[in-house]
Amino acid sequence: MADCKIVDASVKAAVSDISTISGSFKTDGDAFVSALTAAISAMEGETKDALLKFFTTDVTTFFVESLPSAIQSMSDLLEGNRDNFEKVDLQIAGSIGGS
């Protein structure tokens, strides 16, 4: 069996940092879509309509929803694993201590 060790404080800090990064990606994604929309605001015609639709659907979905969600999922996964390690450690200690 391979050695297994986590440093709880480091993992907690990483969980928090990754969660913060997820929020930053959402904020930056909103700014990105706003900049793209502003860049075409003076345009007219079907191309503008197509670009606007693309920016407000596909681009927004990816940069404002999907990417931040994926990053947050990584934070949640890491936290779940950290929590499992903590519980198992307590169970083992309880078994040894007879409680």
Secondary structure, 3 states (H helix, E strand, C coil): CCCCCCCHHHHHHHHHHHHHHHHHHHHHHHHHHHHHHHHCCCCCCHHHHHHHHHHHHHHHHHHHHHHHHHHHHHHHHHHHHHHHHHHHHHHHHHHHHCC
